[in-house]
Amino acid sequence: MESTEFAQPALFVVQVALAALLQDWGVLPDLVMGHSVGEIAAAYVAGALSLVDAARVVAARGRLMQALPAGGVMVAVAASEDEVAPLLTEGVCIAAVNAPESVVISGEQAAVGVVVDRLVGLGRRVRRLAVSHAFHSVLMDPMVEEFSKVLADVCVRAPRIGLVSNVTGQLAGAGYGSPAYWVEHVRKPVRFFDGVGLAESLGARVFVEVGPGAGLEASVALLARDRPEVESVLAGVGRLFAEGVAVDWSSVFAGLGGRRVELPTYGFARQRFWLGDNGELSVDQTGKDAGAIARLQSLAPPELQRQLVELVCFHAAIVLGRKSSHDIDPECAFQDLGFDSMSGVELRNRLQMAIGLPGLSLPRTLIFDYPTASALAECLGQLLGGQHESSDDESIWQLLKNIPIHQLRRTGLLDKLLLLAGQPEESLAGRTVSDEVIDSLSPEALIGLALDEDENDIR
């Protein structure tokens, strides 16, 4: 397709076919516009030209352009129109204004080279386009007379929907589609940026690129490069539907034998986490009851960290829409995984509910304070460990109450307990507490004595 004689009609055919497919699927445009030769297809879709007349225009355009002498070039420049225009010399034209800082210049190779050198000297990026001719430049002049004659009997009608002109960047008005208009269209710059601005001012919010490739980054491209066509088109229509565009799905799947099913309103993860026979706590069972918290708190630090990492990765995968927790690297920063402030708060809410620890209040800045799943799990482990101190004291108290006094004395634990409390056993003599009294004390009274909690219990 290096020959513009065939490339232009081929583009037209693909664009018209895609537009017809979208309309069959219930996707109807409110406004259409094209880019250079694409405007001919847009004129047909809008109803300004019949299919036969539109095909005649594009075929004549491609044939006459191909017959022109080679030698011109087109260069994309990362600069504004106002910056480029004063640098133009004879034989060099602005061919397109695609964005505020995206202009294409076109013309004779030597003259364009001089302008490009000036732009490079100003620090502007330039890129030569792979084209056969210098379109939208003075080098198109030799074809315009013949082109005008071919179009003399083309019938033009009022557009049924909004149609944006590349020549003016405004809606098609009086004189649109005449032979003189299409001649101007060949020679004048493509005012695409102005056209997009007009569309936005008229309320356009969703743009669909109907054609091969994806040249417009902010649009929904139906035929992306290096992607199977059917997959690309269906993905594009899916994106349109997600943006609120009405789609007739019965037409999309007509003849394919498919049927509609009701999806759950909640994205259930289909991976199960049951409590195993070995008594290990499954990560998604946390917070179901107080026993779950106790089981977590009873785990050794390494195992607690492992299960909390699994818990964090499990909920992070749900928030990000990943297939499983294995898709989450515990050492990768949350922001690198795709988290932002909103999704971070969602993760925080899920973890707070999953753990279910009374009084637990995680900060909204959780993913920034603890930037990885591993770091966050360590923080959660510390919060859970905060419950250990009181529970450990109670456990030790219960154990000591069950140990006879003579065993504490025989093993030397009695001396250690009293020393720990700052009361060596021999110092008890100063309190007139005899060995017989000590032997007669209950475990509670002995420990109370050791901890100096209640001397009045000594009788």
C-alpha angles and dihedrals in degrees: 000000000000090000110086088209088072101023095064096051089044091054090048093052093050093047094048092045093051092047090051091048092052091050090050087054092052097257103134122181123229092198136008136200136167140206113239107306089012090073090071090062089045090053090054094048090049091051096245091118132030117238091252094050093044090051090050092052094050094043093051091045094053095043096050094045091051089054092059119101116267122236107093126110138203123211129190113221129196094222140093125267090244091056096046100043097070090052096056118113133194111301095023123101138176102252100183142003104206102164140351090277100024120087132158121212123198139186145083113356098237094045093046089049091059092052091046091053090054092050093048088051088057090054097255121147116237134187128188113229123228099240134138096224142018097260121197092023139104088272087075092062097094092063101047098084094053091042091055091053093052090053096048095106098038110129116225124198134187110272116254091213135021113300121189120212120225089207096059105014086231136100115291109271140168113339094021114151096015120134088256090054094053090048089054088047090059095048107033128073120273102247093201096147091055090049093052090049090052092050091052091049088055091054102267110154104157119056122192121199105217106195144054117311131009111268097151108068097195095050134082105258115208097193110036118186120260093015129106109265099231092046091048095049094047091047089051093051089047090055090050090052090049088053090056100263113145114246127186097223093181087064093044092057098032111140094010096098094235126141134205119250130190111248121212115259088230122061098235115200107230094212114102126216110192126175105263129224090255090066096246115153114245111228096237093052093068114118096021091112143349090263091064091057091048092051090051091049091050093058121104112254096256093050092043090052091049094051093044090051088053090049093051093045091047094056094037089057091052093049092049094042094243121157096240144349088264087074089066117083107213091211096047117100114255091233091054089052090057104266122145132177094282097047089043090059090048090053090048091051092048093049093046091053094042095052094042094192110167111250093010111146115175118198120253087233091061098129092048095046091047104025100188135047089244093053092046091050090052090053091050090049091055091049091051090045089058087076092055098077098063094038091049091051090053092048093050091047091053092048094049092050089060096053116091116237094239090057091051089051095044094051094044092243091120092061091047093050092050092046090049088055091048093250113111112204093244090057089063088075087072087061091052090243107149129205088251090056092048090049090051095051120107116239090253092052092045093052090044088053092048092050092041090233102133120008091172090072089069109096 
